[in-house]
Amino acid sequence: MSASRTSLSLLRNLVPYKTQTRAVTYMPRPGDGSPRPVTLIPGDGISPLVTNAVEQVMEAMHAPVYFEKYEVHGDMKQIPQEVIDSIRKNKVCLKGGLRTPKGGGVSSLNLHLGRELDLYASLVDCCNLPGLPTRHENVDIVVIRENTEGEYSGLEHEVVPGVVESLKVITKFCSERIAKYTFEYAYLNNRKKVTAVHKANIMKLADGLFLESCREVAARYPTIKYDEIIVDNCCMQLVSKPEQFDVMITPNLYGNLVANTAAGIAGGTGVMPGGNVGAEHAVFEQGASAGNVGKKKMVEQKTANPLALLLSSAMMLRHLQFPAFANRLEEAVKNVILEGKYRTKDLGGDSTTQQVVDAVIAKI
């Protein structure tokens, strides 16, 4: 009898590993498993390569999404209305990088899309990935930037020949809602600290209003530590001691700079996911600036890194309330990085886009 009890005890301790570590997911409502339409914008340059990678992986894992694809290019004067209508209907979009003309008075379609859909929060998730060596360890930073105003308001004019005036707009409404979003994100994701990035020592009214809004919202979240840092000191601290940061909230322009810096520190823009979200719609894309969009050699050799957009797609699946599919995709990507056999040139390897995609599908 004693031996029998001992055997039973051993059997209980030998429950399969997967059973012991299985995540508790949500209880879906009837119909939640129906495939969801997602607007897809392949984009310019290397972007169709990486969006096609997402299409292949989604098909391989039988993810409950299907794509409505539209051709949009950075040299267009505006985004076609049918694309805007598709995103409004589907609520979710996956987008490749769009080439942004420099100068010439042609507005950025990225800005146009953000304004049309009021995508006021831009989020970039920058963290170390096992198997990818970086100078700093324990980097786990989420940069959330206000995405509709600041220096990106697009209010520029020539006062007299040779003198251009560019207006930076900061409003109480936009500052307060991005602060609310940031603290809500920190609270729901068990984050411990929010850091506001600013230049209020110089722009006392504009950045001062931004800080005032952050402080007011911070007071409603006593369990989350709140601090502030001037943007130039922030850049220095990021490259010297990035592990001190957790969640960062920034006005528009600073956020672009801080997010790209944090991405470079954590492993490079090729592996950092991101997205833009508003009250009604969300657009997912590579987290940090896709500066390699126009590199013809990468297009010809088909060596673009698809991992950042694949991880952004996992964020999209979680946003759509398909957490198990999101987890499978994230784990597959992380296992490919950890194994280190298939890597594109930016990660120190010589693999093609398709070889990396095939490796991810094999892990799924």
Stockholm file with secondary structure:
# STOCKHOLM 1.0

chainA/1-364         MSASRTSLSLLRNLVPYKTQTRAVTYMPRPGDGSPRPVTLIPGDGISPLVTNAVEQVMEAMHAPVYFEKYEVHGDMKQIPQEVIDSIRKNKVCLKGGLRTPKGGGVSSLNLHLGRELDLYASLVDCCNLPGLPTRHENVDIVVIRENTEGEYSGLEHEVVPGVVESLKVITKFCSERIAKYTFEYAYLNNRKKVTAVHKANIMKLADGLFLESCREVAARYPTIKYDEIIVDNCCMQLVSKPEQFDVMITPNLYGNLVANTAAGIAGGTGVMPGGNVGAEHAVFEQGASAGNVGKKKMVEQKTANPLALLLSSAMMLRHLQFPAFANRLEEAVKNVILEGKYRTKDLGGDSTTQQVVDAVIAKI
#=GR chainA/1-364 SS CHHHHHHHHHHHHTCCHHHHHCCCCCCCCTTTTSCEEEEEECCSTTHHHHHHHHHHHHHHTTCSEEEEECCCCTTSSSCCHHHHHHHHHHSEEEECCCCCCCSTTCCCHHHHHHHHHTCCEEEEEEECCTTSCCSSSSCEEEEEEECSSBGGGCCEEEEETTEEEECCBCCHHHHHHHHHHHHHHHHHTTCCEEEEEECTTTSTTHHHHHHHHHHHHHTTCTTSEEEEEEHHHHHHHHHHCGGGCSEEEECHHHHHHHHHHHHHHHTCGGGCEEEEECSSCEEEEESSCCTTTTCHHHHHHTCCCCHHHHHHHHHHHHHTTCHHHHHHHHHHHHHHHHHCSSCCGGGTCCCCHHHHHHHHHHHC
#=GC SS_cons         CHHHHHHHHHHHHTCCHHHHHCCCCCCCCTTTTSCEEEEEECCSTTHHHHHHHHHHHHHHTTCSEEEEECCCCTTSSSCCHHHHHHHHHHSEEEECCCCCCCSTTCCCHHHHHHHHHTCCEEEEEEECCTTSCCSSSSCEEEEEEECSSBGGGCCEEEEETTEEEECCBCCHHHHHHHHHHHHHHHHHTTCCEEEEEECTTTSTTHHHHHHHHHHHHHTTCTTSEEEEEEHHHHHHHHHHCGGGCSEEEECHHHHHHHHHHHHHHHTCGGGCEEEEECSSCEEEEESSCCTTTTCHHHHHHTCCCCHHHHHHHHHHHHHTTCHHHHHHHHHHHHHHHHHCSSCCGGGTCCCCHHHHHHHHHHHC
//
